[in-house]
Amino acid sequence: MKTYIKYCAFIMAAFCSCTEDKTIVEEIIHKQPVAFSFNQAVEKELQIDFKAGDLIGVNEQTCTMLANGQISLYEIPATADYIVYHPYDAKFSEKNIEFNIPEQQEFEEKGVNPASFPLYAITNNEGFDNLVMNPVCGSLKVTVPAADEGFTSVTSVTIKSKEDVLVNDLVVNPSTNEIVQKGEGFHSVTLKGNIDLTEGKDLYFVLPSITFSEDLEIVFHSVKGEGTAIVNVKGKSIEKGKILSISVGAINWLATSNYYGKSNSIIVAPGTRTVTVDCTPYYTTDINYSYENILADNDKLPLSAKLLWNDVSTNFVTKVTLADDRKSFLVDLNGECGNAVVAIYDNINPDAEEANVLWSFHIWVTDTALSFKLR
């Protein structure tokens, strides 16, 4: 009899517990809003202008910005807490978010590049009514004067420091707002794009919190050459969600011409199966374009290499591999005689629409051994 009573008591307790859990779940589901919007805890110039179709991350799922500026929660499972973040493809590690702060950032006419400027928040269902996204980084705003004639069209601008790490991947704990730097980081950051300096320009670099220990060198890359300047930032700081504004004085412009490798035509002995081609970036200041072999900055290194054509067969060149240091590439051949052209690109995907050929190299496998190289 006692055993039966205990069993009944257990069943009643289990039923009550299940009922209570079900009630809690139903309450959470009932409280979940249909959609939400958010504000950004950043200075006005750093506000990202989200548009319909932009993507936001919520609990490791991707949500689309609607035309009314809201994000639908229709496909997001109801839960006690939600982590909301931008960019949507940030990585998760347990309850932390890992953001990539890129060394290569895209130039925007006004403000920071949205893809480079992460935001995050943690909330419950009630918190969606007044959700504020927190910044992970701040910005260095560089005001640049009008460039000298012939140098107004700039393809990229790089800030450099010998001592200070300017960008890292960052791991954020949204519950505590603790931010930890990950990896060795980079001592330079580059803005890439079509930058017109005819009337000067404001340039925005996304940087984590930092107090500079030294001044920064700025390098301007133009089709006609390069410009350099030093800006005074020593002792100044970048803060989350805020802008540090600095101005560039005179820029020292130097007309240069870039080229890659010390020869762009390589003669290969018959039967050769592999050949390594130098594609180190150099530049010359000589108006007659003589090869001075002055090493260019690392931001000139190619990002990919690909076969353009050959006059033998589809397997004449079996593989093209860019070296890890990006200063050479390896061409695998099938041993036949013939010609091929390999190009190097400024994009990690040589087939991308925006990929540009930096230089091309002629591979000539002769039918007799020769002892010279063409330039």
N, C-alpha and C positions, 0 to 999 in steps of 0.2 A: 504493500500500500504506500509506504514512504517513497519507494522508488518511482511509483507512478506519479505521485504528487510532485517530486523533483523534476520529472520529465515534463510534466505539464507547465511547471514554472519556467523551465528552460525554453519551451516552445513559446510561451507568452513573452518572455524577455527578448527572444530573437525576433519575434514578430514586431514588438514595440521598437526595437533597434532598427529593423529594416524600414519600418514606417517612418521613423524619425529621420533616417538618412534620406529616404525618398522625399520627405517634406523639405529638407535642406536643399536637395538638388533642384526640386521644382521651384523653390524660392529663388535660387540663383538664376535659373532659366527665365523665370518671370521677370526678374529685375534687369536682365541684359537688354540694353537698348537696341533698336533696330540699326542705328547708325550713329556716328559721332564725328565731331570736328575738333580741332585743337588750335592752341596758340603756341608761339615760340618765344622762349625766354632769352632773346638775343636783341642786340641793338638793331635799330630799324634797317640799317644798310645790310645787315646780315640775314634779314628775313628771306626765306625761300618762298618764291611765288609758286605754290603747288597748283597744278591745273588738272582738269578732267583727264583721266587716263593715267595719271602718275601712280606709281606703286608705293605702298606702305606695308611694312611688316607688322604682323600681330601674332604673337605666340608661334613663331616659326612658320607662319602661313602668309601668303601674299594677298593683299587687299588692294582694290582699285579705287582711286579718287573719283567720286561722282561729279556730275555737272554742277551740283549745288554746293560743292566744296566739302562734302561729307564723305566718310568711309563707311561702307556697309559692313555690318557684323553678321550678315545672314548666314554665311558659311563657317563662322568661327564658333567652335564649341563653347558653351557657357562654362565658366569657371570662376573661382573666387578672385583670381588676379590675372591681369593681362599686361604683357610687355609690348609696348608699341615703339617702333623704331624706323628710322630712315638712315641709309638706304635699305631697301627691302631685303637685299641679299646678304646682309651682315650674318656672320657665323655665330652659332650658339655653343657655349661650353658650359654644361650644367646650367646654372642660372645666370651666367654671365654672357654678355654680348661682346663679340670681337669685331672691331671696326678697322678697315684698312684705310689709312690716311696716305693717299698716293704721293709718290715723289714726282710723278708727271700729272699735272692738273690742267684742265681745260680752261682757257680764257673765257670770261664772260664780260660783256660790255659794262654791266653794272653789277657789282656784288660778287659773291663767291660762286664757284661752280657747285650746283646742288649735289652732284654725285660725290664730291669731295668733302662735304660738310655734314657730318652725322648728327642725328638727334635721337633722343630716346625718352621714354617715360614708363612708369609702372603705375597701374591703377586698378581699382575694383569697379564693379558696375556703377556705383554711385559717382565715382570719380570721372566718368566719361562726360558728365555735365560741364565740367570745368577743367578739361585736360590741357596741361601745359607741357610741351616737349622741351627737354633740357639739351643744351649744346654740349658737345664733347670737346670742341676746339674753339679757338678764336681766329682772328685774321690779322695779317700784316697788310696794311693798305699803303702801297707805294705810289706816290704822285710823281709822274715822270714828265719832264718838260718836252716841248716840241723838239724833234730830232733834226739833225743837220740834213740838208738837201741830199737826196740819194739814199738816206737811211730810214725813211719814214715808214717803210713796209717791213715790219718785224714778224718773224715766224715763231719766236719763243723768247722768254726772259727767264733767266736763272738767278736765284739768290744762293750764295755759298757762304759757308762758315768752316774754318779749319778745325775749330774746337767743339762747337755746339752741334748736337744732333737736332736737326730741324723737324724731322717727321719720323714717327714710329707707328706700327700697328698698336692699337689701344684696346685693352680689355676693360669693360665697364661692368660694375656690379650695380644694377639699377636700384636695388633695395637700399644700398648704402651710399650710392653715388661715388664710390671709390673707383678711381681710374688708374690702371697700371700699364706702363709701357711694355711692349713685347718686342723682342728682337733687337738687333744692333742699330737699326734705323739708318737714316741718310743725312749727310751733311749738306745736301743741296735740294732745292725744290724748283721745278720748272713749270712755268705757264706756257702752254702751247696753243697756237691759234693764229688767226690773221689779225695782228695788232697794228692799228694805224696810229703812228706817232706824229702825224702832221701838226696837230694842235696839242700834243701831249695826251696823257691818259692816266687814269687811276687803275692800278693793278692790285688785285686781291689774292693773297696767298693764304691758304688754309693751314694753320699750324697749331699743334697742341700747346698747352700751357708751358711757357718757358721764360726764363730770365736770361737775356743774352749776355755772354761773358766777353764778347768782342763785337766789333763792327762787321757788317756784311758786305761782301763784294756782289755786285750785280752785273751780269753779262747779258747783253742784248744781241740776239742773233738775227741778222738781216741777210737778204739775198746778196747785198753788196758788200757785206763784211760784218764786223762785230764792234760793239761799243761796251765800255766798262766804266763803272762808277763805284765809289765806296759810300755807304750810308751809315750814319751814326746811330747805332741802336744799343751800344754797350750799356748795361745796367737797366735797360728798359725791358718791359715784360709783355707777354701775350697772355690774356686771361680768357677763360671760357665765355663765349657769347659776346665778346667785346672786340673792338678794333684798336690796334696800335697804328697810328698814322705817321708816316715819315715822308720826306720829300727828297728827291734826287736833285743834286746841283748839276754841274757840268758833266756831260758824258764824253768820254774820250773815244771817238770813232776811228776805226782802222779798216780800210778797204782790204778785203781778203777774198780768196777763192778757195773753196773746199774741194778735196778730192780724196779718193780711198785707195789704199795700197800703193806700193811703189811701182807697180806695173799693172795695166788692165788688160794685157794680152799675155797669156801663159802658154808657152810651147811645151808639149808633153811628149816624152819618148814613146815609141810604139810599144804596145802591150802593157802600158801602165794601167794599174787598176784603181789607184787612189792618188789624188793630188790635193795639197793644201794651198789655198790661195789667201794671200795677205789682203785684208780689207780694213786695216787700221785707218782711222780718219786723220787726215793731214790738212794743212792749209798753206797757202802761199800768199805773200804780199807783193810779189813781183808782177809788174804790169804786163810782162811778156809771158806770164804763166809758167815760169820755170819751176821745177819741182824742188822747193826748199825743204820739204819733209819736216815741217814744224808740226808737232803733235797737236791735234785739236782736243777740245774738252770731251769728257766721256759722254756728255749728252748728245754728241754727234755719232756715237756708236750705232751700227745698224741693229734692228730688232728681229730681222728674219732674212732668209735667202731662199731663192727659188730659181729653178731652170726656166729660162724664157723660150729657148728653141734649140734644136740641133738638126744637123743635115744628114743623119745616119739612120737611126731607127728609134722606136719608142723606148728601148732599153739601153741606148747608148750611154746615157747618164742614169744610173739606177737610184742615186740618192744624193741630196745636197743637205749638209748639216752645218749650221752655224755653231762655232765654238762657244763654250761657256763664257769666255771673256769677250766675245763678240768682235774680236779683232782679226779673225780668220774664219774661213769655212772649208769644209772637206767635201770633195766631189768624188763619188764612187763611179767608176767607169766599167764598161764591159770588155775593154781591151781592144776594141776596134779603133780604126783611124777615122778622124773626122773632126767636126767643129761643133761647138756649143757655146751658148751665152747664158751666164748666170747673173741674176740681178740681186742686189741687196736693198732692203726696204726700211722705211721709218716706222713700220707698224708690225706688231707681233704676228699679225695675220696678213701675209702678202696678198691674199685674194680679197681683202676688204676694200670697199669702194673708196675709202679715204687713204688707202696705202699709197705712198709715193716711192718711186724708184730713186734711190740715192746715187747709185753707181752701177755699172755693169762690167762684166769681165768676159773676155773671149778665151775659151779653152780650145786649143788646137792640138790634137793628137796627130802627129806626123806619121808618114809611112817610112821615114828614115830618121835616125837620131841626129838632132841638131844641137849645137852648143851655144846658142845665144837666145836672149829673150827680147821680145818686142816691147816697146813702151807705147 
